[in-house]
């Protein structure tokens, strides 16, 4: 058994799938910020600030509140990007050893990469939809939004755990 202080540091290059996820996630997130900047002066003073479980606006707030999503997204993205670079600090089962560390690190890093980019896309969509509702170009999320968000974040987690159980 290796404790987190003695886990091997293995340099693993980013996989093609990680690059694809990053390109999609960062592009969508950056696109939502550009969208917000472009429409900022057209936005009314009151914009959707919170939604209930069925995707209906249940609180309106200042358009300044729309800046919270990109701020949280940037903070979260930076933190998760740092964690991706140091997979040896992630949490692993006791069966982690020098022979299987590379496999565990890769599965864990890919999972973190996917979750980071899915969060970027979710934040981008919420920002886009909130601005669209405020501009009266959309009626809202609808009941499908929460289930889609939950499923889209749970699928990579379940797949990651299944892959970890198969590592010898």
DSSP file (Angstrom, degrees, kcal/mol; ACC not computed):
  #  RESIDUE AA STRUCTURE BP1 BP2  ACC     N-H-->O    O-->H-N    N-H-->O    O-->H-N    TCO  KAPPA ALPHA  PHI   PSI    X-CA   Y-CA   Z-CA
    1    1 A X              0   0    0      0, 0.0     2,-0.5     0, 0.0    96,-0.1   0.000 360.0 360.0 360.0 139.1    0.0    0.0    0.0
    2    2 A X        -     0   0    0     94,-0.7    94,-0.1    92,-0.2     5,-0.1  -0.953 360.0-143.7-113.8 124.0    1.2    3.5   -0.9
    3    3 A X    >>  -     0   0    0     -2,-0.5     3,-1.5     1,-0.1     4,-0.5  -0.395  35.8 -99.4 -78.2 168.2    0.1    6.5    1.2
    4    4 A X  T 34 S+     0   0    0      1,-0.3     3,-0.4     2,-0.2    -1,-0.1   0.763 122.4  56.2 -63.1 -24.4   -0.5    9.7   -0.6
    5    5 A X  T 34 S+     0   0    0      1,-0.2    -1,-0.3    84,-0.0    84,-0.0   0.728 114.2  38.5 -77.0 -21.5    3.0   11.1    0.4
    6    6 A X  T <4 S+     0   0    0     -3,-1.5    -1,-0.2    82,-0.1    -2,-0.2   0.246  82.8 125.7-114.2  12.2    4.8    8.1   -1.1
    7    7 A X     <  -     0   0    0     -4,-0.5    81,-0.1    -3,-0.4     2,-0.1  -0.459  69.9-101.4 -69.4 142.8    2.8    7.5   -4.3
    8    8 A X        -     0   0    0     -2,-0.1     2,-0.8     1,-0.1    -1,-0.1  -0.364  25.3-132.2 -66.5 142.9    4.8    7.5   -7.4
    9    9 A X        -     0   0    0     -3,-0.1     2,-0.5    -2,-0.1    -1,-0.1  -0.871  30.4-176.1 -95.0 114.7    4.8   10.7   -9.5
   10   10 A X        -     0   0    0     -2,-0.8     2,-0.8    91,-0.1    77,-0.2  -0.950  22.8-137.4-117.6 127.1    4.2    9.5  -13.0
   11   11 A X        -     0   0    0     -2,-0.5     2,-0.5     2,-0.0    74,-0.0  -0.750  27.5-179.3 -85.2 113.0    4.3   11.9  -16.0
   12   12 A X        -     0   0    0     -2,-0.8     3,-0.1    93,-0.0    -2,-0.0  -0.959  22.7-132.0-115.2 120.3    1.4   11.0  -18.2
   13   13 A X        -     0   0    0     -2,-0.5     2,-0.1     1,-0.1    -2,-0.0  -0.352  37.8 -91.4 -66.4 151.9    0.8   13.0  -21.4
   14   14 A X        -     0   0    0      1,-0.1    -1,-0.1     2,-0.1     2,-0.1  -0.368  43.7-126.7 -61.8 139.7   -2.8   14.1  -22.0
   15   15 A X     >  -     0   0    0      1,-0.1     4,-2.0    -3,-0.1     5,-0.2  -0.392  21.4-108.0 -82.2 165.6   -4.8   11.7  -24.1
   16   16 A X  H  > S+     0   0    0      1,-0.2     4,-2.5     2,-0.2     5,-0.2   0.892 120.9  54.5 -60.1 -39.6   -6.7   12.6  -27.2
   17   17 A X  H  > S+     0   0    0      1,-0.2     4,-2.7     2,-0.2    -1,-0.2   0.882 106.5  51.0 -64.9 -36.3  -10.0   12.3  -25.4
   18   18 A X  H  > S+     0   0    0      2,-0.2     4,-2.5     1,-0.2    -1,-0.2   0.902 110.5  49.3 -65.9 -39.8   -8.8   14.7  -22.7
   19   19 A X  H  X S+     0   0    0     -4,-2.0     4,-2.7     2,-0.2    -2,-0.2   0.917 112.0  48.6 -63.5 -42.7   -7.8   17.2  -25.4
   20   20 A X  H  X S+     0   0    0     -4,-2.5     4,-2.5     2,-0.2     5,-0.2   0.941 112.0  48.2 -63.3 -47.7  -11.2   16.8  -27.1
   21   21 A X  H  X S+     0   0    0     -4,-2.7     4,-3.1     1,-0.2     5,-0.2   0.920 113.3  48.8 -58.0 -44.4  -13.0   17.3  -23.8
   22   22 A X  H  X S+     0   0    0     -4,-2.5     4,-2.8     2,-0.2     5,-0.4   0.918 110.7  49.6 -63.1 -44.1  -10.9   20.4  -23.1
   23   23 A X  H  X S+     0   0    0     -4,-2.7     4,-1.9     2,-0.2     5,-0.2   0.935 116.4  42.0 -61.5 -45.9  -11.5   21.9  -26.5
   24   24 A X  H  X S+     0   0    0     -4,-2.5     4,-2.6    -5,-0.2     5,-0.3   0.960 118.2  45.0 -65.3 -51.5  -15.2   21.4  -26.3
   25   25 A X  H  X S+     0   0    0     -4,-3.1     4,-2.4    -5,-0.2     5,-0.2   0.933 117.3  42.6 -60.8 -49.6  -15.6   22.5  -22.6
   26   26 A X  H  X S+     0   0    0     -4,-2.8     4,-2.8    -5,-0.2     5,-0.2   0.882 114.8  51.2 -66.5 -37.9  -13.4   25.6  -22.9
   27   27 A X  H  X S+     0   0    0     -4,-1.9     4,-2.5    -5,-0.4    -2,-0.2   0.934 112.8  44.4 -64.9 -46.5  -14.9   26.7  -26.2
   28   28 A X  H  X S+     0   0    0     -4,-2.6     4,-1.9    -5,-0.2    -2,-0.2   0.928 116.5  46.9 -64.1 -44.9  -18.4   26.4  -25.0
   29   29 A X  H  X S+     0   0    0     -4,-2.4     4,-1.6    -5,-0.3    -2,-0.2   0.935 114.5  45.7 -63.7 -46.8  -17.6   28.2  -21.7
   30   30 A X  H  X S+     0   0    0     -4,-2.8     4,-2.4     1,-0.2    -1,-0.2   0.882 110.0  56.2 -63.4 -37.9  -15.7   30.9  -23.4
   31   31 A X  H  X S+     0   0    0     -4,-2.5     4,-2.5    -5,-0.2    -1,-0.2   0.881 104.8  51.7 -60.7 -39.0  -18.5   31.3  -26.0
   32   32 A X  H  X S+     0   0    0     -4,-1.9     4,-2.3     2,-0.2    -1,-0.2   0.869 109.5  49.8 -67.7 -34.7  -21.0   31.9  -23.2
   33   33 A X  H  X S+     0   0    0     -4,-1.6     4,-2.5     2,-0.2    -2,-0.2   0.912 111.5  48.1 -68.3 -42.1  -18.8   34.6  -21.7
   34   34 A X  H  X S+     0   0    0     -4,-2.4     4,-2.7     2,-0.2    -2,-0.2   0.910 110.9  52.2 -62.6 -41.9  -18.5   36.2  -25.2
   35   35 A X  H  X S+     0   0    0     -4,-2.5     4,-2.3     2,-0.2    -2,-0.2   0.924 109.9  48.7 -57.6 -46.6  -22.3   36.0  -25.5
   36   36 A X  H  X S+     0   0    0     -4,-2.3     4,-0.9     1,-0.2    -2,-0.2   0.917 112.4  47.6 -61.9 -44.7  -22.7   37.7  -22.2
   37   37 A X  H >< S+     0   0    0     -4,-2.5     3,-0.6     1,-0.2     4,-0.4   0.923 111.6  51.0 -62.0 -44.0  -20.3   40.5  -23.1
   38   38 A X  H 3< S+     0   0    0     -4,-2.7     3,-0.3     1,-0.2    -2,-0.2   0.901 120.1  33.6 -61.4 -42.9  -22.0   41.0  -26.5
   39   39 A X  H >X S+     0   0    0     -4,-2.3     4,-1.3    -5,-0.2     3,-1.0   0.389  86.9 106.5 -95.8   3.5  -25.5   41.2  -25.0
   40   40 A X  G X< S+     0   0    0     -4,-0.9     3,-0.7    -3,-0.6    -1,-0.2   0.892  81.3  46.1 -52.4 -49.3  -24.6   42.9  -21.7
   41   41 A X  G 34 S+     0   0    0     -4,-0.4    -1,-0.3    -3,-0.3    -2,-0.1   0.733 112.0  52.4 -70.4 -21.1  -26.0   46.4  -22.7
   42   42 A X  G <4 S+     0   0    0     -3,-1.0    -1,-0.2    -4,-0.1    -2,-0.2   0.665  86.4 103.4 -85.9 -17.4  -29.2   44.8  -24.0
   43   43 A X  S << S-     0   0    0     -4,-1.3     4,-0.1    -3,-0.7    92,-0.1  -0.399  73.9-122.9 -68.1 138.4  -29.9   42.9  -20.8
   44   44 A X        -     0   0    0      2,-0.2    19,-0.1    90,-0.2    -1,-0.1  -0.256  26.9-105.7 -71.4 169.7  -32.6   44.3  -18.6
   45   45 A X  S    S+     0   0    0     17,-0.1    18,-1.0     1,-0.1     2,-0.5   0.808 107.9  60.6 -67.6 -29.0  -31.8   45.2  -15.0
   46   46 A X  E     +A   62   0A   0     16,-0.2     2,-0.3    88,-0.1    -2,-0.2  -0.891  66.6 164.1-104.9 125.8  -33.7   42.1  -13.7
   47   47 A X  E     -A   61   0A   0     14,-3.0    14,-3.0    -2,-0.5     2,-0.1  -0.905  48.6 -78.8-131.8 160.7  -32.6   38.7  -14.9
   48   48 A X  E     +A   60   0A   0     82,-0.5    12,-0.2    -2,-0.3     3,-0.1  -0.401  45.6 172.8 -60.1 132.5  -33.3   35.1  -13.7
   49   49 A X  E     +     0   0A   0     10,-3.1     2,-0.3     1,-0.4    11,-0.2   0.568  61.2  15.7-117.7 -17.0  -31.2   34.4  -10.7
   50   50 A X  E     -A   59   0A   0      9,-1.5     8,-2.1    11,-0.0     9,-1.1  -0.989  59.7-153.9-157.8 151.8  -32.4   31.0   -9.5
   51   51 A X  E     -A   57   0A   0     -2,-0.3     6,-0.2     6,-0.3     2,-0.1  -0.931  15.5-130.2-127.2 149.4  -34.5   28.1  -10.8
   52   52 A X    >   -     0   0    0      4,-2.6     3,-2.0    -2,-0.3     6,-0.0  -0.256  46.0 -83.0 -87.2-175.4  -36.6   25.5   -9.1
   53   53 A X  T 3  S+     0   0    0      1,-0.3    93,-0.3     2,-0.1    -1,-0.1   0.715 128.9  52.3 -65.4 -21.7  -36.4   21.8   -9.8
   54   54 A X  T 3  S-     0   0    0      2,-0.1    -1,-0.3    91,-0.1    88,-0.2   0.248 121.5-103.1 -99.9  14.0  -38.6   21.9  -12.8
   55   55 A X  S <  S+     0   0    0     -3,-2.0    86,-1.1     1,-0.3    87,-0.5   0.616  74.8 138.3  82.8  13.6  -36.6   24.7  -14.4
   56   56 A X        -     0   0    0     84,-0.1    -4,-2.6    85,-0.1     2,-0.3  -0.701  61.9-106.1 -92.0 145.0  -38.9   27.6  -13.7
   57   57 A X  E     +A   51   0A   0     -2,-0.3    -6,-0.3    -6,-0.2     3,-0.1  -0.530  41.4 169.7 -66.8 124.6  -37.4   31.0  -12.6
   58   58 A X  E     +     0   0A   0     -8,-2.1     2,-0.3    -2,-0.3    -7,-0.2   0.353  65.3  32.9-119.5   3.3  -38.2   31.3   -8.9
   59   59 A X  E     -A   50   0A   0     -9,-1.1   -10,-3.1    -7,-0.0    -9,-1.5  -0.927  63.3-157.7-156.3 135.9  -36.0   34.4   -8.2
   60   60 A X  E     +A   48   0A   0     -2,-0.3     2,-0.3   -12,-0.2   -12,-0.2  -0.837  22.3 165.2-108.5 149.8  -35.0   37.4  -10.2
   61   61 A X  E     -A   47   0A   0    -14,-3.0   -14,-3.0    -2,-0.3   -11,-0.0  -0.838  40.5 -56.4-149.0-174.4  -32.0   39.5   -9.5
   62   62 A X  E >   -A   46   0A   0     -2,-0.3     3,-1.8   -16,-0.2     4,-0.3  -0.335  46.2-118.7 -68.1 150.4  -29.6   42.1  -10.9
   63   63 A X  G >  S+     0   0    0    -18,-1.0     3,-1.4     1,-0.3     4,-0.3   0.738 111.7  73.5 -64.1 -19.1  -27.9   41.4  -14.2
   64   64 A X  G >  S+     0   0    0      1,-0.3     3,-1.7   -19,-0.2    -1,-0.3   0.792  82.8  69.2 -61.4 -27.2  -24.6   41.6  -12.2
   65   65 A X  G X> S+     0   0    0     -3,-1.8     3,-1.5     1,-0.3     4,-0.5   0.741  83.1  71.3 -64.9 -21.6  -25.5   38.2  -10.7
   66   66 A X  H <> S+     0   0    0     -3,-1.4     4,-0.7    -4,-0.3     3,-0.4   0.732  86.9  66.0 -65.3 -20.1  -24.9   36.7  -14.2
   67   67 A X  H <> S+     0   0    0     -3,-1.7     4,-1.7    -4,-0.3    -1,-0.3   0.651  85.0  73.6 -75.2 -14.5  -21.2   37.4  -13.5
   68   68 A X  H <> S+     0   0    0     -3,-1.5     4,-2.9    -4,-0.2     5,-0.3   0.912  91.1  55.3 -65.4 -42.3  -21.3   34.8  -10.7
   69   69 A X  H  X S+     0   0    0     -4,-0.5     4,-2.7    -3,-0.4    -1,-0.2   0.938 110.3  42.6 -61.1 -49.8  -21.4   31.8  -13.1
   70   70 A X  H  X S+     0   0    0     -4,-0.7     4,-2.8     2,-0.2    -1,-0.2   0.894 114.6  52.8 -63.5 -35.9  -18.3   32.7  -15.1
   71   71 A X  H  X S+     0   0    0     -4,-1.7     4,-2.3     2,-0.2    -2,-0.2   0.942 113.0  42.4 -64.2 -46.6  -16.5   33.6  -11.9
   72   72 A X  H  X S+     0   0    0     -4,-2.9     4,-3.1     1,-0.2     5,-0.3   0.912 114.3  53.1 -64.3 -41.6  -17.3   30.2  -10.3
   73   73 A X  H  X S+     0   0    0     -4,-2.7     4,-2.7    -5,-0.3    -2,-0.2   0.910 109.9  46.4 -60.9 -43.9  -16.5   28.5  -13.5
   74   74 A X  H  X S+     0   0    0     -4,-2.8     4,-2.5     2,-0.2     5,-0.2   0.937 114.9  47.0 -64.8 -46.0  -13.1   30.1  -13.8
   75   75 A X  H  X S+     0   0    0     -4,-2.3     4,-2.4    -5,-0.2    -2,-0.2   0.948 115.7  45.1 -59.8 -49.1  -12.3   29.3  -10.2
   76   76 A X  H  X S+     0   0    0     -4,-3.1     4,-2.7     1,-0.2     5,-0.2   0.901 112.7  51.5 -61.6 -42.1  -13.5   25.7  -10.5
   77   77 A X  H  X S+     0   0    0     -4,-2.7     4,-2.3    -5,-0.3    -1,-0.2   0.912 110.5  47.6 -63.4 -43.4  -11.7   25.2  -13.8
   78   78 A X  H  X S+     0   0    0     -4,-2.5     4,-2.2     2,-0.2    -2,-0.2   0.937 114.2  47.2 -63.0 -46.5   -8.4   26.4  -12.4
   79   79 A X  H  X S+     0   0    0     -4,-2.4     4,-2.2    -5,-0.2    -2,-0.2   0.921 114.9  45.0 -63.1 -43.8   -8.7   24.2   -9.4
   80   80 A X  H  X S+     0   0    0     -4,-2.7     4,-2.0     2,-0.2    -1,-0.2   0.861 110.0  55.2 -70.0 -34.3   -9.6   21.2  -11.3
   81   81 A X  H  X S+     0   0    0     -4,-2.3     4,-1.2    -5,-0.2    -1,-0.2   0.911 108.9  48.5 -62.9 -41.8   -6.9   21.8  -13.9
   82   82 A X  H >X S+     0   0    0     -4,-2.2     4,-0.7     1,-0.2     3,-0.5   0.927 110.6  50.7 -63.1 -44.7   -4.3   21.9  -11.1
   83   83 A X  H >< S+     0   0    0     -4,-2.2     3,-0.8     1,-0.2    -1,-0.2   0.841 104.2  58.8 -63.5 -32.3   -5.8   18.6   -9.7
   84   84 A X  H 3< S+     0   0    0     -4,-2.0     3,-0.5     1,-0.2    -1,-0.2   0.857 102.1  54.9 -62.7 -33.6   -5.5   17.0  -13.1
   85   85 A X  H << S+     0   0    0     -4,-1.2    -1,-0.2    -3,-0.5     2,-0.2   0.671 111.0  45.5 -75.1 -16.3   -1.8   17.7  -13.1
   86   86 A X    X<  +     0   0    0     -3,-0.8     3,-1.9    -4,-0.7    -1,-0.3  -0.553  59.8 159.4-127.3  67.8   -1.3   15.9   -9.8
   87   87 A X  G >   +     0   0    0     -3,-0.5     3,-1.3     1,-0.3    -1,-0.1   0.699  67.1  75.8 -65.3 -16.4   -3.2   12.6  -10.0
   88   88 A X  G 3  S+     0   0    0      1,-0.3    -1,-0.3    -3,-0.1   -81,-0.1   0.694  91.5  55.4 -68.1 -16.0   -1.1   11.2   -7.2
   89   89 A X  G <  S+     0   0    0     -3,-1.9    -1,-0.3    -6,-0.2    -2,-0.2   0.517  86.2 104.5 -93.0  -5.0   -3.0   13.3   -4.7
   90   90 A X  S <  S-     0   0    0     -3,-1.3     2,-0.4    -4,-0.2    15,-0.0  -0.207  84.1 -94.2 -68.3 167.3   -6.4   11.9   -5.8
   91   91 A X        +     0   0    0     17,-0.1     2,-0.3   -87,-0.0    -1,-0.1  -0.720  50.7 173.6 -88.5 131.0   -8.2    9.3   -3.6
   92   92 A X        -     0   0    0     -2,-0.4    13,-0.0    -4,-0.1    -4,-0.0  -0.909  34.4 -96.0-134.0 159.1   -7.6    5.7   -4.5
   93   93 A X    >   -     0   0    0     -2,-0.3     3,-1.8     1,-0.1    -1,-0.0  -0.287  43.7-104.0 -68.7 163.1   -8.4    2.2   -3.1
   94   94 A X  T 3  S+     0   0    0      1,-0.3   -92,-0.2   -93,-0.1    -1,-0.1   0.708 113.8  74.2 -62.7 -20.4   -5.9    0.5   -0.9
   95   95 A X  T 3   +     0   0    0    -94,-0.1    -1,-0.3     2,-0.0     2,-0.2   0.469  66.5 121.5 -76.8   1.4   -4.9   -1.9   -3.7
   96   96 A X    <   +     0   0    0     -3,-1.8   -94,-0.7   -94,-0.1     2,-0.3  -0.461  36.9 158.4 -61.2 130.3   -3.1    1.0   -5.4
   97   97 A X    >>  -     0   0    0     -2,-0.2     4,-1.3   -96,-0.1     3,-0.6  -0.871  57.5 -87.0-144.6 179.6    0.6   -0.1   -5.9
   98   98 A X  T 34 S+     0   0    0     -2,-0.3     4,-0.4     1,-0.2    -2,-0.0   0.792 123.1  54.6 -63.7 -27.1    3.5    0.8   -8.1
   99   99 A X  T 34 S+     0   0    0      1,-0.2    -1,-0.2     2,-0.1     4,-0.2   0.812 119.7  28.8 -76.8 -30.0    2.4   -1.7  -10.8
  100  100 A X  T <> S+     0   0    0     -3,-0.6     4,-2.3    -5,-0.1     5,-0.2   0.390  90.2  99.3-112.2   3.4   -1.1   -0.3  -11.2
  101  101 A X  H  X S+     0   0    0     -4,-1.3     4,-3.0     1,-0.2     5,-0.2   0.894  81.2  54.6 -58.5 -42.4   -0.6    3.4  -10.3
  102  102 A X  H  > S+     0   0    0     -4,-0.4     4,-2.2     1,-0.2    -1,-0.2   0.914 109.8  46.6 -59.6 -43.5   -0.4    4.5  -13.9
  103  103 A X  H  > S+     0   0    0      2,-0.2     4,-2.2     1,-0.2    -1,-0.2   0.922 114.4  47.1 -65.4 -44.5   -3.7    2.9  -14.7
  104  104 A X  H  X S+     0   0    0     -4,-2.3     4,-2.5     1,-0.2     5,-0.2   0.928 112.2  50.3 -62.6 -44.9   -5.4    4.4  -11.6
  105  105 A X  H  X S+     0   0    0     -4,-3.0     4,-2.8    -5,-0.2     5,-0.2   0.908 110.8  49.2 -59.8 -43.5   -3.9    7.8  -12.3
  106  106 A X  H  X S+     0   0    0     -4,-2.2     4,-2.5    -5,-0.2     5,-0.2   0.924 112.5  46.2 -65.8 -44.7   -5.1    7.8  -15.9
  107  107 A X  H  X S+     0   0    0     -4,-2.2     4,-2.1     2,-0.2    -1,-0.2   0.927 116.0  46.4 -63.0 -44.6   -8.7    6.8  -15.0
  108  108 A X  H  X S+     0   0    0     -4,-2.5     4,-2.3    -5,-0.2    -2,-0.2   0.912 113.5  47.6 -65.6 -43.7   -8.9    9.3  -12.2
  109  109 A X  H  X S+     0   0    0     -4,-2.8     4,-2.4    -5,-0.2    -1,-0.2   0.903 111.9  49.8 -66.1 -41.4   -7.5   12.1  -14.3
  110  110 A X  H  X S+     0   0    0     -4,-2.5     4,-2.4    -5,-0.2    -1,-0.2   0.894 110.6  50.9 -64.7 -38.8   -9.8   11.4  -17.3
  111  111 A X  H  X S+     0   0    0     -4,-2.1     4,-2.5    -5,-0.2     5,-0.2   0.940 111.3  47.2 -62.4 -47.6  -12.8   11.4  -14.9
  112  112 A X  H  X S+     0   0    0     -4,-2.3     4,-2.5     1,-0.2    -2,-0.2   0.896 111.4  52.1 -60.6 -41.2  -11.8   14.7  -13.4
  113  113 A X  H  X S+     0   0    0     -4,-2.4     4,-2.1     2,-0.2    -1,-0.2   0.919 111.0  46.7 -61.4 -45.4  -11.2   16.1  -16.9
  114  114 A X  H  X S+     0   0    0     -4,-2.4     4,-2.4     2,-0.2     5,-0.2   0.925 113.2  47.9 -65.4 -44.7  -14.7   15.0  -18.1
  115  115 A X  H  X S+     0   0    0     -4,-2.5     4,-2.5     2,-0.2    -2,-0.2   0.913 110.6  52.6 -63.3 -42.8  -16.4   16.4  -15.0
  116  116 A X  H  X S+     0   0    0     -4,-2.5     4,-2.1    -5,-0.2    -1,-0.2   0.938 113.6  42.8 -56.6 -48.5  -14.6   19.7  -15.3
  117  117 A X  H  X S+     0   0    0     -4,-2.1     4,-2.0     2,-0.2    -1,-0.2   0.824 111.6  53.2 -73.7 -31.7  -15.7   20.1  -18.9
  118  118 A X  H  X S+     0   0    0     -4,-2.4     4,-2.5     2,-0.2    -1,-0.2   0.913 109.6  50.2 -65.7 -42.1  -19.3   19.0  -18.3
  119  119 A X  H  X S+     0   0    0     -4,-2.5     4,-2.9     2,-0.2     5,-0.3   0.910 108.0  53.3 -61.7 -41.6  -19.5   21.6  -15.5
  120  120 A X  H  X S+     0   0    0     -4,-2.1     4,-2.4     1,-0.2    -1,-0.2   0.930 111.3  46.1 -56.3 -45.5  -18.1   24.2  -18.0
  121  121 A X  H  X S+     0   0    0     -4,-2.0     4,-2.4     2,-0.2    -2,-0.2   0.879 112.4  49.8 -68.4 -37.7  -20.9   23.3  -20.4
  122  122 A X  H  X S+     0   0    0     -4,-2.5     4,-2.6     2,-0.2     5,-0.2   0.944 112.6  46.9 -64.9 -47.7  -23.6   23.3  -17.7
  123  123 A X  H  X S+     0   0    0     -4,-2.9     4,-2.5     1,-0.2    -2,-0.2   0.912 112.7  50.7 -59.9 -42.2  -22.5   26.7  -16.5
  124  124 A X  H  X S+     0   0    0     -4,-2.4     4,-2.8    -5,-0.3    -1,-0.2   0.916 110.9  48.0 -62.4 -43.0  -22.4   28.0  -20.0
  125  125 A X  H  X S+     0   0    0     -4,-2.4     4,-3.0     2,-0.2     5,-0.2   0.915 111.3  49.7 -66.4 -42.0  -25.9   26.7  -20.8
  126  126 A X  H  X S+     0   0    0     -4,-2.6     4,-2.7     2,-0.2     5,-0.2   0.923 113.4  47.3 -61.6 -43.4  -27.3   28.3  -17.6
  127  127 A X  H  X S+     0   0    0     -4,-2.5     4,-2.3    -5,-0.2     5,-0.2   0.940 114.6  45.8 -62.1 -48.3  -25.7   31.6  -18.4
  128  128 A X  H  X S+     0   0    0     -4,-2.8     4,-2.3     1,-0.2    -2,-0.2   0.924 115.7  46.2 -60.6 -45.7  -26.9   31.5  -22.0
  129  129 A X  H  X S+     0   0    0     -4,-3.0     4,-2.5     2,-0.2    -2,-0.2   0.891 111.1  51.7 -68.3 -39.8  -30.4   30.4  -20.9
  130  130 A X  H  X S+     0   0    0     -4,-2.7     4,-2.2    -5,-0.2   -82,-0.5   0.925 113.3  44.7 -62.4 -44.6  -30.7   33.1  -18.2
  131  131 A X  H  X S+     0   0    0     -4,-2.3     4,-2.1    -5,-0.2    -2,-0.2   0.897 112.6  52.1 -66.2 -39.5  -29.7   35.8  -20.6
  132  132 A X  H  <>S+     0   0    0     -4,-2.3     5,-3.3    -5,-0.2     6,-0.9   0.885 109.7  48.8 -65.0 -38.8  -32.1   34.5  -23.2
  133  133 A X  H ><5S+     0   0    0     -4,-2.5     3,-1.5     4,-0.2    -1,-0.2   0.932 111.5  49.6 -64.7 -45.2  -35.0   34.5  -20.7
  134  134 A X  H 3<5S+     0   0    0     -4,-2.2    -2,-0.2     1,-0.3    -1,-0.2   0.854 111.5  48.6 -62.2 -34.9  -34.1   38.0  -19.7
  135  135 A X  T 3<5S-     0   0    0     -4,-2.1    -1,-0.3    -5,-0.1    -2,-0.2   0.405 115.5-119.7 -84.4   2.6  -34.0   39.1  -23.4
  136  136 A X  T < 5S+     0   0    0     -3,-1.5    -3,-0.2     2,-0.2    -2,-0.1   0.825  83.0 118.0  60.7  35.6  -37.4   37.3  -23.9
  137  137 A X  S   <S+     0   0    0     -5,-3.3     2,-0.3    -6,-0.2    -4,-0.2   0.391  73.7  35.0-105.6  -1.0  -35.9   34.9  -26.4
  138  138 A X        -     0   0    0     -6,-0.9    -2,-0.2    -5,-0.1    -1,-0.1  -0.989  62.1-144.0-150.9 153.9  -36.6   31.8  -24.4
  139  139 A X        -     0   0    0      1,-0.4     2,-0.2    -2,-0.3     3,-0.1   0.582  64.1 -90.2 -94.9 -12.7  -39.2   30.5  -22.0
  140  140 A X        -     0   0    0      1,-0.2    -1,-0.4   -84,-0.1   -84,-0.1  -0.748  46.8 -59.7 130.4-179.2  -36.9   28.6  -19.7
  141  141 A X        -     0   0    0    -86,-1.1     3,-0.3    -2,-0.2    -1,-0.2   0.924  62.7-149.5 -70.0 -48.4  -35.2   25.3  -19.1
  142  142 A X    >   -     0   0    0    -87,-0.5     3,-1.2   -88,-0.2     4,-0.4  -0.270  40.4 -61.8  91.0 173.1  -38.2   23.0  -18.7
  143  143 A X  T 3> S+     0   0    0      1,-0.2     4,-0.6     2,-0.1    -1,-0.2   0.654 125.3  67.8 -70.4 -15.9  -38.5   19.9  -16.7
  144  144 A X  H 3> S+     0   0    0     -3,-0.3     4,-2.2     1,-0.2    -1,-0.2   0.704  80.9  78.3 -77.7 -19.8  -35.8   18.1  -18.6
  145  145 A X  H <> S+     0   0    0     -3,-1.2     4,-2.5     1,-0.2     5,-0.2   0.934  92.9  44.6 -62.0 -53.3  -32.9   20.3  -17.5
  146  146 A X  H  > S+     0   0    0     -4,-0.4     4,-2.6   -93,-0.3     5,-0.2   0.927 114.8  47.8 -61.3 -47.2  -32.2   18.9  -14.0
  147  147 A X  H  X S+     0   0    0     -4,-0.6     4,-2.7     1,-0.2     5,-0.2   0.906 112.7  49.9 -59.9 -38.9  -32.4   15.2  -15.0
  148  148 A X  H  X S+     0   0    0     -4,-2.2     4,-2.7     2,-0.2    -2,-0.2   0.917 111.7  48.3 -64.9 -42.7  -30.1   15.9  -18.0
  149  149 A X  H  X S+     0   0    0     -4,-2.5     4,-1.6    -5,-0.2     5,-0.2   0.933 113.8  46.6 -62.5 -46.3  -27.6   17.6  -15.7
  150  150 A X  H  X S+     0   0    0     -4,-2.6     4,-2.0    -5,-0.2    -2,-0.2   0.925 115.9  44.3 -63.6 -45.2  -27.7   14.8  -13.1
  151  151 A X  H  X S+     0   0    0     -4,-2.7     4,-2.4    -5,-0.2    -2,-0.2   0.911 110.9  54.1 -66.8 -41.9  -27.3   12.0  -15.7
  152  152 A X  H  X S+     0   0    0     -4,-2.7     4,-0.6    -5,-0.2    -1,-0.2   0.804 114.8  40.6 -66.9 -27.2  -24.6   13.8  -17.6
  153  153 A X  H  X S+     0   0    0     -4,-1.6     4,-0.8    -5,-0.2    -1,-0.2   0.789 115.7  50.1 -87.8 -28.3  -22.5   14.2  -14.5
  154  154 A X  H  X S+     0   0    0     -4,-2.0     4,-2.8    -5,-0.2     5,-0.3   0.846  98.2  65.8 -78.9 -33.5  -23.2   10.7  -13.1
  155  155 A X  H  X S+     0   0    0     -4,-2.4     4,-2.6     1,-0.2     5,-0.2   0.935 103.6  44.3 -57.9 -50.6  -22.4    8.7  -16.3
  156  156 A X  H  X S+     0   0    0     -4,-0.6     4,-2.7     1,-0.2    -1,-0.2   0.881 113.8  52.3 -62.6 -34.2  -18.7    9.6  -16.3
  157  157 A X  H  X S+     0   0    0     -4,-0.8     4,-2.4     2,-0.2    -2,-0.2   0.943 111.7  44.8 -65.2 -46.9  -18.5    8.9  -12.5
  158  158 A X  H  X S+     0   0    0     -4,-2.8     4,-2.5     2,-0.2    -2,-0.2   0.929 114.6  48.8 -62.7 -45.3  -20.1    5.5  -12.8
  159  159 A X  H  X S+     0   0    0     -4,-2.6     4,-2.6    -5,-0.3    -1,-0.2   0.913 111.1  51.2 -61.2 -42.5  -17.9    4.6  -15.8
  160  160 A X  H  X S+     0   0    0     -4,-2.7     4,-2.2    -5,-0.2    -2,-0.2   0.912 110.7  47.5 -61.4 -43.5  -14.8    5.8  -13.9
  161  161 A X  H  X S+     0   0    0     -4,-2.4     4,-2.0     2,-0.2    -1,-0.2   0.902 111.5  50.6 -65.4 -40.3  -15.7    3.6  -10.9
  162  162 A X  H  X S+     0   0    0     -4,-2.5     4,-1.0     1,-0.2    -2,-0.2   0.930 110.8  49.4 -62.6 -44.3  -16.3    0.6  -13.1
  163  163 A X  H  < S+     0   0    0     -4,-2.6     4,-0.5     1,-0.2     3,-0.4   0.884 109.4  52.6 -62.8 -37.5  -13.0    1.1  -14.9
  164  164 A X  H >< S+     0   0    0     -4,-2.2     3,-1.1     1,-0.2    -1,-0.2   0.878 103.8  56.1 -66.2 -36.1  -11.2    1.4  -11.5
  165  165 A X  H 3< S+     0   0    0     -4,-2.0    -1,-0.2     1,-0.2    -2,-0.2   0.775 104.1  55.3 -66.9 -23.4  -12.8   -1.9  -10.3
  166  166 A X  T 3< S+     0   0    0     -4,-1.0     2,-0.4    -3,-0.4    -1,-0.2   0.566  82.6 103.8 -85.6  -9.0  -11.2   -3.6  -13.3
  167  167 A X    <         0   0    0     -3,-1.1   -67,-0.1    -4,-0.5    -3,-0.0  -0.610 360.0 360.0 -77.1 128.3   -7.7   -2.5  -12.5
  168  168 A X              0   0    0     -2,-0.4    -1,-0.1   -69,-0.1   -68,-0.1   0.439 360.0 360.0 -86.2 360.0   -5.7   -5.3  -11.1
